[in-house]
Amino acid sequence: MVRPYTITRGRTAPERDDFTLITVLRTADEPRDGRGVPLRPARLQPEHRMILDRCRRPAAVAEVAADLDLPVSVTKILLADLVGQGLLTARAPLSVARAAGGADRGLLAAVRDGLRRL
């Protein structure tokens, strides 16, 4: 058993914290930097390699954390490392992206009201 702070090298928060549990991740096909130069990944930990392997098919943050049997907070730190290196892509799920872009306000109000009644 390895302690989570060992896996994250003592970090307690990711460099970017825009991941939700349903953020969809996928391994980049051909990772390149902003100038189009192929990226050479920094030394990767075994957990980083497992994430890249798992994300060959799109997966949500929650799925990756469950598959690795790691806390979500630790998984987010590792995911941020890989996104920062250009080895992994992250995007909001389509339904969330559509809702943010102009969903029907009436529908959103009905959902809100229904949730309040619960």
Secondary structure, DSSP 8 states (H G I E B T S, - for coil): ---HHHHTTT--S-S-----TT-EEEE-SS-B-TTS-B-------HHHHHHHHHTTS-EEHHHHHHHHT--HHHHHHHHHHHHHTTSEEEE--HHHHHHHHH--HHHHHHHHHHHHH-
